[in-house]
């Protein structure tokens, strides 16, 4: 078995059974990252000394049967906007060059206490403000399925590290789709928890009202276990989850506007397979969802620019112009308009719960309406970049605006995911739904 491409839980069980040594596995990942021709485009920096120390401790616990949990000794990567004490953490931005936090972020510290091994920090888009995964100021990782394509962002290196067998799983962050887009474009599972369900202390912010950290992995079970560790609680029980009887709502309308044939075909195929497994499929279109999406420019950029304005305007030449202009767009929104937009969004969220989603286990739609675009062309063709950038985060942003947890699963079609949106603060239920869908899609 290729243990570098085994799921995190598979590795944990192998460590428990004495079939896999955390020290050997950690060294194998470090060697693979160094040897890979694009390793330096994926990892901003490896934390080899820390990884080895944590692996030795995990080895010793396993030897005396005192492991902290199923993931004790499993080696994962961390997005470079999540603080790791004593290690440079720059959030993909030259504005934060050589920034060294004193302490681990709370979620990283919890993982370390549970025995997970920190392999290093992965490249990301600048200050996490793009879904394409391009970053000419630091590095743009290759797409794990085709190196010529954009990797998806902003958790680009996080997803690629898993896809290429350079980490068992990864922790990223999601403000408008930054976990789910790269997961979908790299053939992986990504889970965005409900906002505020995990501690954000020690995570470099983009928009605090939307930011949330979460896992990118090979399986839903991996995501459930990683979320449990970061939340400091017991993992949701996924046993017995099955697609038969699930009530799934296909969100028609907006998610399919200007969508590419590939993602639509992949989604329709996945829906048919879920139906064959016994899921009840209902199609619903909600015209007022357009009103929520129209609020995006009044919500995301103003908060992001408010947080970063001083640093940006002190040294705007350090930023890639498309990202700089996206931040500066927030300056054009007045405070009353920002407050009014939030008031309207709160009303829409209530309407969603009351009138649309309450009778369904999950709402489903294509994760991204387009296939991963050509990375080189994105850098050279402004019109191509603008169109791709607008579409990439459109579908994923729906869950962020509505305050919902969301998961993306591979469809079996390269670069195409199916997204499932759940109910706010019911992340465990969505994980069970996602596990059931995963089993049905894999079996079919």
N, C-alpha and C positions, 0 to 999 in steps of 0.2 A: 504493500500500500504506500502511496505517496503521502506521507504524513504532513508535508508542507501544505498540501491542498485538502487535507481533512478538515472537517468542521471543528470549531472550538470545543464543542461538547464531546465529539469523538475523541479528540486529543485528551481531554480531561479524563474520560473513562479509561483510555489506554494508560494514562499515568497511574490511575487508581489500580489497574490490573497489573502493573509492573511491566507493561509492554512498551512504554515510552518513557524516556528519562528527560525531565525538564531541562537539564543542562545540555544534553545532546541536541534537543529540539531547538533551544534558544540559539546555540551556536550554528545550527543549520540555517535558521532564519537570518542571522547576522551575516553568515557567509553568502547566502543567496542574495541578500540585499546589496552587498559589496560587489558581488560578481555580475549582477545583472547589468547589461549595458545601459539601461535607463535608471539604475538605482538611485543616482543623485538627483534625478528629476522627480522621483517618487518620495524619497525621504529627504527632508530638509536637513536632518541630522539624526544619526543613530545614537542611542544612549547605551553603548555597549557595556560600560562598567556597571551601570545600574542593572541592566538586564542580566548580566552574569551573576551579580550578587543575589538578585531576586530568584534566579533559577536555582542557585545552590541552596538557598533557604527552602524552596519548594521541594527540591530533591530530598533534603533531610527530613522534611515533614512527611513526605510520601513513604520514606524508608521506615518510619516508626508509626505509620498509619494515623497521623495527626493532621491530615489535610484540612484546609479551611472550607473547602467546598468543591463542587464539580470542576470549577475553572482554575483551581489552584495549580500553578505551574504552566498555565497556558499563556503564550506570548502574543501580545497584540500591539497595534500601532495607535498613535494619538494624533489627531489634527493639531496643527501648529498654532491654534488659538486657545488651546487648553493648557494652562500653566503646569509646568513640571519644575519643581524646585531645583535651582542651581543649573538649569538648562535653558539655553537661549530659546525664547518663545516670541516669535515676531508676527504672527497672524498674516503671513504672506506679504508684509508691507515693509518697505524701506523706511517708513516713518517710525517703525519700532525696531530698527536695526540694533542688534546686540542687547536687546532687552532681556534681562535675566530675573525671573520672579524668585522670591525667597522660598515660597511654599508651593506644594502641589495644589491644583484645583481640588475642590472637595470630592468630585466624582473620581478623579485619578487617585486620590489618597484612599478612598474606599476600595477601589480595585486593588491597590497595592496591599492593603490590609487583608484582603481576601486571597492574596497569593498570586494575582496575575502579574505577568512579567511585562514591563514597559520596554519595547524594542526601540522606540524613537518617535520623532515628530515628523508628520507628513506634510508635504507641500499643499497649498490651498490658494484659492483666488484671493486677491488683495482685500484684506479686511472682511472677507467673506461676502462681498457684494457683487456676485455674478454667478450665474448658473452654468456657464459654459466650461469653466475650468481652465481658462487661459490666464497666464500670469507671466508676461515677458520680463517683469522686474525681478523675479526670483527663479521660477521654473514652471513649465507646463508639463505635467505628467502625460505619458502616452495613454491612450485608451487601452484597457486590458484586452479587448477583443480585436482591435485593429489600431496599431500605433499611429496611423495617419489621421485618426479621428479625434475629436475633442473628447476629453475624459468625463466631462460633467463636473459641476462644482456646486458649492464651493469646496466641498470635502473631496477634492479630486484625488490627491495622493492617498487619502484614507481608503477609498474604494479600490484604487489600482493596486495598493499594497496587498489587499486580500485577493483580488482577481488573479494576480500573477504569482501567488504563493509566497509572498514576502511577509505575511503576518497571518495569524489564525483568524483574526477579526480586527475591526477598527472602530474607534470612537470618533465621530464627527459632530457637526452641529448643523442645525436646520432653522433658517429664518423664513425662507419662502420656498424651500424644496432642496436645500443643499445637502441633505442626506439621501433623499430619494432619487434625485436626478442621476448622480454618479453611480448609485447602486443599480438603477435600471440600465444605464448605458454600459455597465460592466458585468451584467448578468448575475447580480447579487440581490440579497434581501436587505432592505433598509427600513428602519423603524423610527418614525418621528413621534415621540411621546406627547402627551398633552402638555401644553405650555405650563411652566411652574411645577411640574411633577418631579423634576430633578433639580438639585441645587446648582445654581449658576455661578457660585463664588469661585473666582479663579479662572473664569472663561472670558476672554477678551470679547467685549460686546460689539454687536452691530446695531440691533434694535431690541432693546430689553423687553419690550412688550410682545415680541414674537420669538426671540431666541430660545432654543432648547437643544441640549445635547442628546445624542442617541447613537445606536450601534449600526454598523454595516457588517454583514456576515454572510455565511453561506446558507444558513437555515434560520427559520423562525425560532427554533429552540435555542440556538445561539443567542439571538436577540433577546429572548425572554430571560435567559440566565444573566446576560450582561446588564440588562435593565434592573434586574433584582439586586445585583451587587451595587450598582450605582445609586439605587434608591434605598439601600440598606434594609431590604425586606426579603421575604421568601419568594421564590419564583412562582409564577402562575402555573398551575397544573395543566399541561397540554394533553394529557392522556385521554383518549376517547373522543377527541375532537374530530368531527366528521362533517362533510359537506352536505349530506342528506338532511334536508329540512331547513338549511340556512335560508334566510330571507335577505336577498341581495338586490339592491336598487341600482340599476344602470343610470348614471346621471347623463341624460341626453342633452343636446344643445351645445352650449359653449365649449365643453371639453373636446368636441369633434370639429369645431370651426377651424378651417385651414390645416387640419391634421393631415399628416402624410399617410399614404396608403399602407406602408409597412406597419406602423403602430396600430392603425385601425384594424387591419387584418389580424394582427397578433392578438389584440384585445378581443375581437369577435370570436376567434378560435378558442381563447381561454374561457370566455363566457359559455360557449357551447360545451366545453369539457366540464365546467362546473355544473351546468344543467344536467349533463349525463350522469353526474355523480349524485344528483338528487337535490341540488340547490334550486330554490324558487326564485326566478328572475323576473323583476318588474322594471319597466322603463318609465322614467319620470323626467320631465323637463321643467326647470324652474326659471322662469323669465327674470325674476328679481335677483337671481344670482349675478347677473350682469351689473347690477347696482353695487353689489359688494366688491366685485373686481374693479369697478371704476374708481373705488376709493383708494386703491393701492398707491397711486402717486402722492396722495395726501397723507399717507400713514408711514410708509417705509422710509423714503428718502428724508423727510423732515426730521424724524427721530435720529436716523443715522448721521445726518449732517450736524444735528445739535450735539451729538456725542463727540464727533470728531472734528468739528469746525476749526478749533484752535490749532490742532496739530496739522491739519490739511493746509490751512492758509499760511502757516509758518513756513511750509516747504512744499508747495504744490508741485514743484518740478520733480519731486521724488515719486509721484504717482503716474500710473499709466492713464493716459487721457480719457479713454472711455469710462473708467471707474471714477476718475476725478469728476467728470461731468455728471455722472449719475449721482454722486454725493451732492454736488452743488445744486442739482435740481431741487433739493429739499429747501434751499434758501428762498425759493419762490412761493412757498406755502405759508400763509399767515397763521398765527397762533389760533385765532377764532376758527379758521377753516379746518385746522388740525383737530381741534376739540369737537367741532361739529361732525367731522368724519367719524371720529370714534363713537360719538353718540349714535350716529346712524348705523354703524357696524354692530353695536350692541343690540339694537333693535332687530337687525337682520339675523343675528345669531339666535335670538329668542324665537323668531319666526321659523328658522330652520328646524329647531327642536320641536316646536309645536305643530307645524304644518307639513313637514317633509319627512324627516328622518326617524322619528320616534318609533315607527312600526317596522324598521328594518335592522338587521344585525350589522350591516355595513353598506356603504355606498361605494360603487365601483366605477372606475374610469381608466383610460390609458394614463400611465404615470407621466409620460412626456409625449406630446402630440407629434414630435418629429424624431427621426433617427439622429444619432450623433453626427454632427456636421464635420466637414473637412477642416482640420485645425489650421492648416496653412492658408486656406482660402479665407477663413475668418479673419486672419491677421492682415490680409491684403485687399479684401473686398468689403467696403464699409456697408453697402446695402445688404449684403449677405449676412454680415455680423449683426446688423440691427434687427433684421427679421428673425434670425435664429435666437438672438438674445431675448426678444419679446415672447417667442413661443415656448422657449425651453422651460421657464418657471411658471407658465400660465396655469397648468392643471394642478401642479403641486401647491401653488399658492392658495388655492381654494381652502385646503385644510387649515393653513395658517390663519387665514382671515376668519374662518368660522370657529377657530379655537379647538380643532379636533385632532385626536391622534390619527396617524396614518401609516400604512405599511405598503411597500412595493415588493412584489414577487416577480421572479423571472417567468416569462411566458413560454420559454423554449424557443422563441424567435430572437435572434441576436439583437441586442440593444433595445429591446422592447419589454416594458414591465406593465403589470396590471396593479393599479393602486386601489387600496381598500381604506376608506375613511370610516372611523368608528364614532363613538359618542364621547364627549368631553369627560375626562376623569374616569373613563372605563377602559383603560388601556389593557387590562388583563383580558377583558372580553374580546377586544379586537385581536389580541395575540392568539386566542383560541380560534377565532374565525380565520385568521391568517394561516394558522397551522392546519386547519381543516382544508382550506383552499390549496395550500401547498401540497398536502398529501394527495388530493384529488388530481391536481395538475401533473404531479410526478407519476401517479399511477396510470393516468390516461396516456 
